[in-house]
């Protein structure tokens, strides 16, 4: 039985947010609308993607250092979905801790290219999307993590304007997904 079917999502989410705030380096969750650099990022992404990414402020969650910026509709999202996204974003927090802010700017934003072949961004995002698949299986059950529509959504993020076409090789992304799911199956058998 899935975790979502047996536990109260709001209680789990509250406990998780509290654990983020209690870390040695606390992680904050902040609404992004009205934050000057998030508004600037929205404008820059609209230009960079020829208006392909126009939902940055309204639909996307962004992590910078130890702050997770959420859209203004965040509180209306189902609790389990917010929990899942925060688990994904905590991977990015760990990346900031490992690579530092200047390192993340270089890796995530520039190498080898900012658009089209952003291999470093793709690998950093892949770490987080692997967590998304793990948590999806944990919270909603195996079938949800193996749902082709979820895979299509992930592929679209990598190959489309959401992340500035960071890795336009659909087969490679689908292979990453398949490898991650095989690993999850292996872990479940142990």
C-alpha positions in Angstrom: 0.0 0.0 0.0 1.3 3.5 -0.8 2.4 5.9 1.8 -0.2 8.4 0.5 -3.0 5.9 1.3 -1.8 5.3 4.8 -0.4 8.5 6.2 -1.6 12.1 6.6 0.2 14.1 3.9 -0.1 17.4 5.7 1.4 16.0 8.9 4.3 14.4 6.9 4.9 17.7 5.0 4.9 19.7 8.2 7.4 17.4 9.9 9.6 17.5 6.8 9.5 21.4 6.6 10.3 21.5 10.3 13.3 19.1 9.7 14.5 21.4 6.9 14.4 24.4 9.3 16.2 22.5 12.0 19.2 21.5 9.9 22.6 22.8 10.9 22.3 25.1 7.9 18.5 25.7 7.9 16.6 25.5 4.6 13.9 28.1 4.1 10.8 27.8 1.9 10.0 31.3 0.5 7.4 32.4 -2.1 9.2 33.6 -5.2 6.9 36.2 -6.5 8.1 39.6 -5.4 11.7 38.5 -4.9 13.7 40.7 -7.2 16.1 38.1 -8.5 13.3 35.6 -9.1 11.4 38.2 -11.1 14.6 39.0 -13.0 15.1 35.2 -13.7 11.6 35.0 -15.0 12.2 37.8 -17.5 15.6 36.4 -18.6 14.1 32.9 -19.1 11.3 34.4 -21.2 13.9 36.0 -23.5 16.3 33.1 -23.5 13.6 30.6 -24.4 11.7 32.9 -26.8 8.8 32.9 -24.3 8.8 29.1 -24.1 9.3 29.2 -20.4 6.6 31.6 -19.2 5.5 29.8 -16.1 8.7 30.2 -14.0 7.0 32.3 -11.3 3.6 30.6 -11.4 4.5 26.9 -11.6 8.1 26.2 -10.9 10.1 25.7 -7.7 13.7 26.9 -7.6 16.5 26.3 -5.2 19.3 28.8 -4.6 21.7 27.8 -1.8 19.6 27.0 1.3 16.4 28.7 0.1 13.7 27.0 -1.9 11.5 29.4 -3.8 8.0 28.3 -4.5 5.2 29.7 -6.6 2.3 31.7 -5.0 0.0 28.7 -5.6 2.2 26.4 -3.5 -0.2 26.1 -0.6 -2.9 24.9 -2.9 -0.8 22.0 -4.1 -1.6 18.6 -2.6 0.5 18.0 0.5 2.1 14.9 -0.9 3.1 16.7 -4.1 4.7 19.5 -2.1 6.6 16.9 0.0 7.8 15.2 -3.2 9.0 18.5 -4.7 10.8 19.4 -1.5 12.6 16.1 -1.5 13.6 16.9 -5.1 14.8 20.4 -4.2 16.8 19.1 -1.2 19.0 17.3 -3.7 19.7 20.8 -5.1 20.5 22.1 -1.7 23.0 19.3 -1.3 24.5 20.2 -4.7 25.0 23.8 -3.5 26.7 22.5 -0.4 28.9 20.3 -2.5 29.7 22.7 -5.3 29.2 26.1 -3.6 27.2 28.9 -5.1 29.8 30.0 -7.7 30.4 26.4 -8.7 26.6 25.9 -9.2 26.3 29.0 -11.3 29.1 27.8 -13.5 27.9 24.2 -13.7 24.1 24.7 -13.8 24.1 27.9 -15.9 27.0 27.8 -18.3 28.7 24.5 -18.9 29.2 23.5 -21.5 26.5 25.8 -23.0 23.6 27.6 -21.3 21.1 26.4 -23.9 20.8 23.2 -25.9 23.7 21.2 -24.6 23.8 22.0 -20.9 25.2 18.7 -19.9 26.2 19.8 -16.4 22.7 21.2 -15.7 21.2 18.0 -17.1 23.3 15.8 -14.8 22.5 18.0 -11.8 18.8 17.9 -12.6 19.0 14.2 -13.2 20.2 13.6 -9.6 17.0 15.5 -8.4 14.7 13.7 -10.9 16.0 10.3 -9.7 14.9 11.4 -6.3 11.5 12.4 -7.8 11.1 8.8 -9.1 12.2 7.3 -5.8 9.8 9.5 -3.8 7.0 9.0 -6.2 7.3 5.2 -5.7 7.5 5.7 -2.0 4.5 8.0 -1.7 2.2 7.0 -4.5 3.4 3.4 -5.2 5.4 1.6 -7.8 2.8 2.1 -10.6 2.9 5.8 -10.2 6.7 5.9 -10.6 6.5 3.6 -13.7 3.7 5.7 -15.2 4.7 6.6 -18.8 3.0 10.0 -18.4 5.4 10.9 -15.6 8.3 9.8 -17.8 7.0 11.9 -20.7 6.8 14.9 -18.3 10.4 14.4 -17.2 11.6 14.0 -20.8 9.7 17.2 -21.7 11.5 19.1 -19.0 14.9 18.0 -20.2 14.2 18.4 -24.0 12.0 21.4 -24.0 11.9 25.1 -23.0 11.3 24.5 -19.3 15.1 24.2 -18.7 16.1 25.8 -22.0 16.4 22.6 -23.9 19.2 21.4 -21.5 19.5 18.0 -23.0 17.7 17.5 -26.3 18.4 13.7 -26.5 15.1 12.1 -25.6 16.5 8.5 -25.8 19.3 9.4 -23.3 16.7 10.8 -20.8 14.5 7.7 -21.2 17.5 5.5 -20.7 18.3 7.4 -17.4 14.7 6.9 -16.3 14.8 3.2 -17.2 18.1 2.7 -15.3 16.7 4.5 -12.3 13.6 2.4 -12.3 15.6 -0.8 -12.6 17.7 0.3 -9.6 14.5 0.9 -7.6 13.3 -2.6 -8.5 16.6 -4.0 -7.4 16.5 -2.1 -4.1 12.9 -3.4 -3.5 14.0 -7.0 -4.0 16.8 -6.7 -1.4 
